[in-house]
Each structure stands twice: as C-alpha cells, then as structure tokens.
C-alpha cells in the first residue's frame, strides 16, 4: 500500500514493502474523459422516445381497410357517435392513452416507478460508454409494452351487449388485437434541446 502525502519531484516515495521509488514522471492533467462523458450525456438529452400509433400502422382488414390505427385509437380514446342501422350509436370514451401517459408521469405508480428505474439505467449505460441512441431502446420497449398492457387490461365502460354478441367477449379495446399490436416506439432527435 502506498501512502501519499504532498509529493514534489525531488521526494522519494516509500512503498509498504520497503522498496524505494524515485518519481521522475511528470503528471499531466487531462479532462478528456470528463469532456467525453458530458458529450455523451448531452447526446442522451438530445434524444427522445416517442411511442404510440405511427402513420405507417394502417388497418388492412375488410372492416377498417385503409384507416390509420391512430384514427381508431383516437376514436376509442375520446369516444364517438355513428349512425347505426336503426339508431344513432354512441361509443363512450375509453381514455386508455391519456391514462397511460398520466401513470408514466407519476413516479408513485408502478408504471412510473419502472420508467424512472429504466431512465436511470439509460443514464448509467451512457456513463459506461453506451451510445445514447442504444441506451434509450429499453425505455422505448418498456413504454410500448406498458401501453399494450393498458389496452389489454382496460375494462370500463363495458362493451354494449350487442358488441359482446359480435365479439364474443367483453373486451372494450380489443377486437382483433391489431390496434394493440400496432403500438410501437421510435427514437428521434429532440427538437427543443438547447
């Protein structure tokens, strides 16, 4: 074990084994590593994770052919009305997406707590040298999975009896599973980073 006190170039260091060392090397102060770390963290701050329903997700089924999944998701989120065969049909709002976002933002919810842990892991990965773009993928996959779970678990309001007869189940947000399966994420450059 080396005991270091103030050392000047003319002093001799004594190692615990009793060997003597005469320091002649010059010490050069470098902040390159610290600068690189700040650049990596800045790179992480410059990225954002977007998740939800993107424009490339389009229904191809006979019933909804050509309709963007985001349109159907928004209709489910806010509710809508349409003219049925004999009457006006009101489909109630099922705010699954805004509920999900609210839970992500609250660190006291299980979802919010998981997101905070994963964000911490992203920062740790960047500190260890992982590229910011790669470090954020676990956050994207978590947000995607959590939204899909919210769609699967959504129960209120119930489907109308006529809808249950058609679908065979009372699952308000899942008929074929295409909307749930269309949830995805992407990493993009943050447009407002200073």
C-alpha positions as CSV (number, residue, x, y, z in Angstrom):
1,X,0.0,0.0,0.0
2,X,1.3,3.4,-0.9
3,X,0.9,6.3,1.5
4,X,0.9,9.6,-0.4
5,X,1.3,12.9,1.2
6,X,2.5,16.0,-0.7
7,X,4.9,14.8,-3.2
8,X,7.3,17.0,-5.1
9,X,9.5,15.8,-7.9
10,X,12.6,15.6,-5.7
11,X,10.9,13.5,-3.0
12,X,11.2,9.7,-2.8
13,X,8.1,7.6,-2.3
14,X,8.4,4.6,0.1
15,X,6.2,1.6,-0.7
16,X,5.0,-0.6,2.1
17,X,7.3,-3.4,1.0
18,X,10.2,-1.2,1.7
19,X,11.1,-0.7,-1.9
20,X,12.0,2.9,-2.8
21,X,10.8,4.7,-5.9
22,X,12.1,8.0,-7.2
23,X,9.3,9.7,-9.1
24,X,10.6,11.3,-12.2
25,X,7.5,11.1,-14.4
26,X,5.5,14.3,-14.9
27,X,1.8,14.2,-14.2
28,X,-0.4,15.7,-16.9
29,X,-3.9,16.8,-16.0
30,X,-6.4,15.7,-18.7
31,X,-10.1,16.3,-18.8
32,X,-10.7,14.4,-22.0
33,X,-12.7,11.6,-20.3
34,X,-14.9,14.1,-18.4
35,X,-15.5,16.1,-21.6
36,X,-16.4,12.9,-23.4
37,X,-18.8,11.9,-20.6
38,X,-20.5,15.3,-20.8
39,X,-20.8,15.0,-24.6
40,X,-22.5,11.6,-24.2
41,X,-24.9,12.9,-21.6
42,X,-25.7,15.8,-23.8
43,X,-26.3,13.3,-26.6
44,X,-28.8,11.5,-24.3
45,X,-30.6,14.8,-23.6
46,X,-30.8,15.4,-27.3
47,X,-32.9,12.2,-27.9
48,X,-36.5,11.5,-27.1
49,X,-38.6,8.4,-27.2
50,X,-41.9,8.7,-29.0
51,X,-44.4,5.9,-28.6
52,X,-47.9,5.2,-29.6
53,X,-49.5,4.8,-33.1
54,X,-47.5,6.0,-36.1
55,X,-48.6,6.8,-39.6
56,X,-47.3,3.5,-41.1
57,X,-49.8,1.5,-39.0
58,X,-52.9,1.1,-41.2
59,X,-55.7,-1.4,-40.9
60,X,-55.9,-3.8,-43.8
61,X,-59.0,-5.8,-42.6
62,X,-62.2,-5.6,-44.7
63,X,-64.0,-3.7,-41.9
64,X,-61.4,-0.9,-41.5
65,X,-59.4,-1.2,-44.7
66,X,-57.1,1.8,-45.1
67,X,-57.9,3.5,-41.9
68,X,-54.9,4.6,-39.8
69,X,-54.7,2.8,-36.5
70,X,-54.1,6.2,-34.8
71,X,-57.6,7.3,-36.0
72,X,-59.3,4.3,-34.4
73,X,-57.2,4.7,-31.3
74,X,-58.2,8.3,-31.1
75,X,-61.9,7.4,-31.5
76,X,-61.6,4.9,-28.7
77,X,-59.8,7.5,-26.5
78,X,-62.3,10.2,-27.0
79,X,-65.5,8.3,-27.8
80,X,-67.6,8.9,-31.0
81,X,-71.0,8.6,-32.4
82,X,-72.2,7.0,-35.7
83,X,-75.4,6.2,-37.4
84,X,-76.3,2.6,-37.0
85,X,-78.8,0.7,-39.0
86,X,-81.8,2.0,-37.0
87,X,-80.4,4.5,-34.5
88,X,-77.6,6.8,-33.5
89,X,-74.9,4.8,-31.7
90,X,-72.7,6.5,-29.0
91,X,-69.4,4.8,-28.3
92,X,-68.2,6.0,-24.9
93,X,-64.7,7.4,-24.3
94,X,-62.1,5.0,-23.1
95,X,-59.1,7.2,-22.3
96,X,-56.5,4.4,-22.3
97,X,-53.7,6.5,-23.8
98,X,-54.1,9.6,-21.6
99,X,-54.4,7.3,-18.6
100,X,-51.2,5.6,-19.6
101,X,-49.3,8.9,-20.0
102,X,-50.6,10.1,-16.6
103,X,-49.3,6.9,-15.0
104,X,-45.9,7.2,-16.7
105,X,-45.5,10.7,-15.3
106,X,-46.4,9.7,-11.7
107,X,-43.4,8.2,-10.0
108,X,-45.8,6.8,-7.4
109,X,-47.5,4.4,-9.8
110,X,-46.0,1.0,-10.7
111,X,-45.6,2.1,-14.3
112,X,-44.0,5.4,-13.4
113,X,-41.6,3.7,-11.0
114,X,-40.5,1.3,-13.7
115,X,-39.9,4.1,-16.1
116,X,-37.8,6.0,-13.6
117,X,-35.7,2.9,-13.0
118,X,-35.2,2.4,-16.7
119,X,-34.3,6.0,-17.2
120,X,-31.7,5.7,-14.5
121,X,-30.3,2.6,-16.2
122,X,-30.2,4.6,-19.5
123,X,-28.0,7.3,-17.9
124,X,-25.8,4.6,-16.3
125,X,-25.4,2.9,-19.7
126,X,-24.3,6.2,-21.2
127,X,-21.8,6.8,-18.4
128,X,-20.4,3.3,-19.1
129,X,-19.9,4.3,-22.7
130,X,-23.0,3.1,-24.5
131,X,-24.2,5.4,-27.3
132,X,-27.3,7.4,-26.2
133,X,-29.3,6.1,-29.1
134,X,-28.7,2.5,-28.0
135,X,-29.2,3.3,-24.3
136,X,-32.8,4.5,-24.9
137,X,-34.1,1.3,-26.5
138,X,-35.0,-0.3,-23.2
139,X,-37.1,2.8,-22.3
140,X,-38.9,2.6,-25.7
141,X,-39.7,-1.1,-25.4
142,X,-41.0,-0.6,-21.8
143,X,-43.3,2.3,-22.8
144,X,-44.6,0.2,-25.8
145,X,-45.2,-2.8,-23.6
146,X,-46.9,-0.8,-20.8
147,X,-49.3,0.9,-23.3
148,X,-50.1,-2.5,-24.8
149,X,-50.8,-3.8,-21.3
150,X,-53.1,-0.9,-20.6
151,X,-55.1,-1.7,-23.8
152,X,-55.4,-5.3,-22.8
153,X,-56.4,-4.5,-19.2
154,X,-58.9,-1.7,-20.0
155,X,-62.4,-2.7,-18.7
156,X,-64.6,0.3,-18.4
157,X,-67.0,1.2,-19.7
158,X,-68.1,-2.3,-20.8
159,X,-69.0,-3.1,-24.3
160,X,-72.6,-2.9,-25.2
161,X,-74.4,-6.2,-25.2
162,X,-74.8,-6.1,-29.0
163,X,-71.0,-5.6,-29.3
164,X,-70.3,-8.5,-26.9
165,X,-72.5,-10.7,-29.1
166,X,-70.4,-9.7,-32.2
167,X,-67.0,-10.0,-30.5
168,X,-67.8,-12.9,-28.2
169,X,-66.2,-11.2,-25.3
170,X,-66.5,-8.0,-23.2
171,X,-63.1,-6.5,-24.0
172,X,-63.6,-2.8,-24.7
173,X,-60.4,-2.1,-26.6
174,X,-59.6,-5.4,-28.2
175,X,-61.4,-7.0,-31.1
176,X,-58.7,-8.4,-33.3
177,X,-55.7,-7.2,-31.3
178,X,-54.4,-5.2,-34.3
179,X,-54.6,-1.8,-32.5
180,X,-52.7,-3.2,-29.5
181,X,-50.1,-4.9,-31.7
182,X,-49.6,-1.6,-33.7
183,X,-48.2,0.2,-30.7
184,X,-44.6,1.0,-31.3
185,X,-41.8,3.4,-30.4
186,X,-39.2,5.4,-32.2
187,X,-36.1,7.4,-31.1
188,X,-35.8,10.9,-32.5
189,X,-33.7,13.9,-32.1
190,X,-35.2,16.3,-29.6
191,X,-36.3,19.4,-31.5
192,X,-36.1,21.8,-28.5
193,X,-32.7,20.8,-26.9
194,X,-30.6,23.9,-26.2
